[in-house]
Amino acid sequence: MRYYVTTPIYYVNAEPHLGHAYTTVAADILARYHRQKGDEVFFLTGTDEHGTKIAQAAEARGCTPREHVDQMAPKFQELTRTLDASNDFFIRTTDPQHEAFVQAFVEKLRAAGDIEKRTYGGLYCTQCEAFWYERDLAPDGTCPDHGIKPVYLEEENYYFLLSRYQDRLSAFFRANPEWVRPKSRYNEALSFVEQGLEDISISRSSITWGVPVPWDPEQVIYVWVDALVNYLSALTYARPGEDLSGLWPGFHFMAKDILKFHAVIWPALLMSAGYAPPAGEFIHGYLLMSGEKMSKTRGNVLDPFAVIATYGLDPLRFYLFREVTFGQDGVISMEGFEQRYTNELANELGNLLSRSVSMIAKYRGGRIPQAGPEGEVMTDVAAEGEAMVRAAGAHLDAVEITAAIESVWAYVRRLNRLVEEEAPWKLAKDEAQAGRLDAVLRALAAGLRLVALTLYPVIPGTAVEILRRLGQPHGDVDLRLDEALWDRLEVATVEVAPPLFPRIERGA
Ligand SMILES: [Zn+2]
């Protein structure tokens, strides 16, 4: 199986923030999960570097657009490293190979007879870089995404005849009822298609920071067309000497503010140019802090670099997908973060590992006991563990990241109950219970190994560390989900080590 997954390319008019981190980690979770399944995975992220807002941001800083993007792009590359994102390539829309591909792409639209030159006047939001129909604006006449009044703009531009694709798009939606998820976003996009599509301008004459229209260099290609095409262009040069075009169609992750571009305009452009529509799209919600959405233009920026520096990467990755059901809007807070850090990561998971390892050290000289007649309780724990692996996998196949974590967590709690119920410290005092104690200690190690393998996509560093402390192999091959079976636990020597999640230093 092939799994080509993308984040949107991030617009470099402002610094990276938590909103970018959220989408990137989501795509990374699915990329890692599909690698564990043995799929051929390609994970793409990058930066969107053309358009009016970039030119304006550069001007405000007193530099050229080229200087601006060359300073900003490395910050987004740094973000992927800080997040431990396993992306296979980082595309920049100022890459010459991308620019050439965009020109060839619009030539295909033109050859299909889908391009026309027209004069158009309309209400234009400079933040969206898009025209709005009056009917789609907020009741006070402002852009619903940015809360600012669009300006009237008149230009002679090249138009893509989107209206021609209404029936084909509608048929595609009807034939693929899951292609956009969650369902509410599918319905939103479909109703957008079915209320009537108007042709869209795909070039600008008023700016110069962009890819020139190949047959009319007085105009540059609209930044959204330029940006969307990255999902195709990257495949032609990400690996020098290798053509990855066979990986298309890809699966796109994004926030809901760019649904229309991805779920309506992009598939129509692809159809016109002779490509298959995307394999699927998942539209996530907003992370809210004090009721305000975390998004690019509002200014309530939470610096993910600072959060990670204080608390570590995995706790952030865990919290964002544990706290807010992926796909919905939800409120995050430092208070909520600290609660989950302490109660779930430090106490329920970290402590479970510490106790298990130290009991194996204390009662069995640090060696995980051999499998013996394990008794009914351990048979249940084994069956529940393997059922948990399957349940979490089914959730991740459906991009239900939060539900997948919940499946694992129910099992973490099950293992904690096993410790309380069996009380190994009591079994250890009775020589007649030696076999039972072996079975319990072995079950804790085997259960924790399944937990680590299943949590790996979400908290990869922690998962590998759990396996390491349990003396289990943890290379890429060992992380495969077909290894996530109870009996694959190796008899090995465990390592007693400091807490996985140390107490948070307050007032730092
Ligand atoms: Zn807007």
Residues whose N, C-alpha, C, O or C-beta is under 5 A from the ligand:
A	BS01	ZN	C125 Q127 C128 C143 D145 H146
